[in-house]
Every structure is written in C-alpha cells, then in structure tokens.
C-alpha cells in the first residue's frame, strides 16, 4: 500500500491545488479550458513528438506484450463505445466514454510504479504501454470523434472532411512527425531536447490542475454513468489483459505481470483533455478520473498482494 500511496498521492495534491485555486478565485472560470488548450496544443504534442522521435524499433518490438496490452485497451474501448451507442449516446460521447474506460495513466503512475515494483527492467514495459496509450488508443479515439462530428452525407466527402480535421489535430500530427523524424536517424540536438522536455514535463501537472479547476465549477449536463466506467477500467481491463498475457500469449512472468499492472491503472487525463478540446460535457469524464484514482488505491494494493510483491 505504501508503494501505491507514494505514487498516487501527488496526483490528488495537484488536483486539489487546481480545486482550491478555483474556489478561492485565484484562477478564473476560463482557466480550466485555457490551461487545457495549452496542454493539447503545446505540452502533449511535445511529449508525443519526443517519445516517438527518440524511440528505437528494438525498444518497442516486444510483440507478445504489445499485442496483449493493445488488445486489452482496444477491446475495452470498442466494447464500451458499442455499449454507449446502444444506450443512444452520440458517437462523440461514446468515444470519450470508451477512452475513459480504456485510457490507463501509464505515464504519471505507470512508469514510477513499475520502477518501484520491478526495478529497472520494469521501465521498458511501462514505456511501451505509454506509447500504445498515447499514440494508438488516443489516435483511434480521435478518429472516432472526428467521424462523429461530421454531418456529410456522401461517404467520399465525409472521409475527406475527417482526414482534413485529423491533419489539423496536434495530437495526431505530432507522433506521426516524431516517427518520421526517428526514421531519418538524425536524432535531436540538445537545445531541441531541452525545449521538448520543458514542454513535455508540464503535461501532467497542468492537466491535473485543469481537472481540479473543472471539478470546482458547477457542473452542467450529464453526471451519472461514471461508476460503470470505473469498474470496467479497474476490474474488467486488467482481467482481460491478464487472460491475454498469461493464457493466450504466455508472456514471461515480469512482462505478464507488468501488462496486468499497467492495465489496472486508473484513468489518465487524456479523456478529459479531449472532452475539453472538443467542447463536450466533461462531468462524467472528470468523475471517472477522480473516482478511478481514489479506488485504485485499493485495487492496485490488492493486485500487488496477489502478485506477491
């Protein structure tokens, strides 16, 4: 439990800072949206570009782990999306809810937790899972949202409209540019790396403070529906990923345990950033992040005990 608390408590502290700043009017009612815009347009693109531009094929080529973790994320995402669509939610709302159920906080919680639990060997699965979450899962959800936003009747025109929208989306463009840069083999100069590091390091604290600011405001629109997403995230996804890791792909013990642990992490701030970016109601998303983070104190402790760690 101490291991989990050491990693998770700073998240609550940053959310609380944003909450207090809004309640005391140190930051105004537009601060949540403006800080989030900075994250979406500057900080997160810098992080995505840096990660993809500095990753080598040898680092990420762990096919069994990649397949197990990716399949767990995408199956949860599309299952939740279909379930929400059957409840007559729009494709945009269903996509954001699907992301809330599948988007693990691999960066801020996963990397330090894997280092604490597995030591230096735990860094590699944590980094790979972060790439999958922020590049693959995020991109899939953005594509679904952009499709849901289009009202074109003709298929050809609708596809072109979606492609144009995606080409202007910094969260899609930045990892593609980073991967392209990595393929050149040129590397990044020291000043460029410092610039990217400064922006990238602001991603998580700014996103969490923005979340706290949002939670401090009076919420409008839909509020119910967070608990099922929390249950799917903290229980359903690790069970599915564990079956794939241990039974289907028969991964080595460390990689299988890391896959389960990383899939059991609470919801990250990605869904909230998308909801704010696309100007959608973020009440359910913000509650999912907060509740899953609180509940993960128990579920992660139980999981670590089961692993004998």
N, C-alpha and C positions, 0 to 999 in steps of 0.2 A: 504493500500500500504506500509506503514511503516513496518508492520509486515513481509510482504514478502521480502522487501528490507533488513531487518535486518538479515534474514536467507540466502538469495541468494547471496548478495554481497561478502561475504567471499569466495564463490566458484569462482567468477570471479577473485578475488585477487590471489588465488592460481594458477589458470590457467595463469594469467598474469605473475606471478613470473617465472613459467616454460618457458613461451614465451620469456621473457626478458633474462633469463639465457642462452637460446639457441642463441638468436640473438646477444648477446654480447660475445658469445663463452665461457661463464663461465662453461657451461656443453657441452660436445662434442656431435657429431652426433649419438653416440651409447647410449646416456644417457636415451632417452625415452624408448628404448627397455630394457635396463638393470634395470632401476627403475621399469618398469612394471613387469619384471621377479621376482623381489624381492616381489612385491605385490602379484603376483599369487602363488609363491612358499612358502612365509613366512607369510606375513601380512594377506591376505584374508583367508587362511586356519586357521590361529589362531583365526580370528574373527568367522568364521563358526563353528569351534570346540567349542569355548567358548559359543556362543549363544545356540547351541543345547545341550551342556553338562550341562548348568545351567538353561534350561527352564523346567518347570513342565507342566504336562498334563493339570492341572487346568488352567494355564495361557493361553494356546493356544486353549483350547477347547471352541471356540465360533463358532459353526457350520454354522450359517447363515452368519456371516461376512466372515469366511474362504471360504465358497462356493461362495459368491458374488464376493469377491476380486480375488480369484483364477480363477474363471470362466472368469472374465473380462480380466485378464492377459493372460490366455491360449488361449482364443478365438481370442484376438488381435494377439498373437504370431503366431498361426497356420493360421489365415486368411492372415496375411502379408506374411508368408512363402509360402503359396499356390499362392498368387498373384505374388510374385517374381519368383517362379518356372515357372509360366505361361509366364513370361517375359523372360524365358530361362536363368535365373541365375542358378548357381550351388546350390546344397543343402547346401553347406557350406556358401556361400554368402547369400542365402535366410534365413538361420537360424540366422546369425548375424544381418541381417536387421530386422527379426522378433523380435529379442531380443531388438533392438534399439527402436522399436515401442511399446514394452510392458514393458520394464525394468524401473520402476519408482525409482527415487532417494529417497527411503524411509528412508535410514539411515541418510545421512548428512542433508537433507532438511526435510524429513517427521517427524522424531522424534521431533526436536526442534519446527517445525511449529505446530504440533498437541499439544504440551505442551503450546505454546503461545495462540493457538486458543481455546482449550478445557480445559486447565488446566491439573492437574494430571490424571484425567480419560482418557485423550487423549493418554497417554503413552501406554496403553495396545493395542489398535488397531494399533498403529504405530509399536510396536514390533512384533505383529503377521504378519503384512504386510511385514515387513523386512524379517522375516523367510520365508514367501511364495516366495518373490522375489529372495532371495539369495540361498535358498535351493531347492525349487520346480522348479521355472521358469528357473533358471540358470542351474540346472541339466538336465532339458528337452532339453534345447538348446545345451548343451554339448553333449548329446546323439545323437541329430540330426546331429551335426557337425561331430562327430566321424563316424557315419554311412556314411555321405557324403564323408569322406576321404578314405573309404575302396574301394578297387577295386577287392575284392574277388568275384568270380562268383558263387561259391557254397554257399547256404544260411547258412549251418551249420558252415562252415569255416568263413564266414563273421561275424556271430554272435559271435563266439569265439574271432575273432580279435577285434571287438568292445568292448567286455567285458574285454579283456586284456588291451586295451587302457584306458578304464574307470577306471580300477583298479589301474592304474598308475597316474591318474589325481588327483592332490591335491584338486581341487575344488569339486570333487565328494567324495573322500575318507574322507576328514576332517569332514563334517557334519554327515556322517554315523558313524564315530568313536565317535563323540561327542554324538550322540543319543544313541549309545551303552553304553557309559560311564554313561549317565544320567539314563539309565535303571538299572545300578548296585546300584544306590542310595548312592554312596560313597562320592560324592561331590569332589571339587577341593581344594587342600591345598592353603594357602595364597601365598607362593612363586610361585606356578604354575599360580595362577590367575594374579599375578603381571607380570609375564613373558608374558602371553597371552594378558593382557591389553596393555602392551607396544607395542607389535607387532600389535595388532588389531587397536590401535589408530593411527598407521601410515598408515593404508589402504587408507583412503580418501585423505589426503593431498598428499601422494606420487602418487596416481592415477591421481589426478588433475594436479599436477606438470608435470607428464609424458605426460598428454594430452596437456598441454601448450607447452612442448618441441616438441611434434609431430606437432602441428599446426604451429610452427615457421619454420619447414622444408619445402622445396619444395615438394609439393605433386605429387605423380605419380599415374597413373591409373584413375579409375572412380571417378568423382567428383559430378556428378549430381545425384539427387534422394533423397536428404536429406529432402526437404520440405514436400513431402507426408508422410514420417515417422514422422516428427514433428507434422503435422496435426492429424495423427492417434493418436499419443501419448497424445497431449494436449487437443484434442476435442473428438475424437472417443472413446478412452478408458474410460474417465470419464462419457460420455453419456451412454455407455453400462453398466458400473458398477453401475451408478445411477439407471438405469432401474431395474437391478437385485436387488439392495439393497432396493429400495423403493417399487417397484411393485411386484417383484417375491418373495423375502424373507421377505418383510415387517419388516425390522430391526428397532429397537428403533432409535429415531432421532439422537442421538450422534453417534451411530455406523454406521448408514447410511451416515451421513454427513462425517464422518471420512473416510469411504470407498471411497466416491467420491473424497474427497480432496486428499487422498493418491494416487488414480489412476490418478489424474490430474497433478502429479508432473512431472518435466522434466526428460529426460533420464539420468540415472546414468552412471557411468564409466564402468560398467560391460561389455557391448558390446565392448568397446574399448580394455579392457584388454584381452578379448577372441580373438579379431582380431589380436592383437599384439602377443599373445601367440601362435596362430596357423599360424603366419606369413602371414596374409591376408592383402589386401589393406584396410586401415582404414580411407581413406579420407571421405567417406560418413558417417561412424560412428562418427568420430570426429566432423564433421559439424552438425550432428543431435544432439549431446550432447550440443554443443555450442549454436546452434540456439534455441533448445527447452528451454535451461536455460534462454536465453535472453527473449524469447517470454512468458515464464511462469510468468515473472514479471507482465504482463498484464492479462493473463488468470487466474492466481491464485487470483489476486486482484478482478477481475470480479466475480469469484466463491465465494469468501468470502463475497462480497457485496450481491450476490444473497442469500447466507445463512443468511444474516442479522448480520454478525459478524464484 
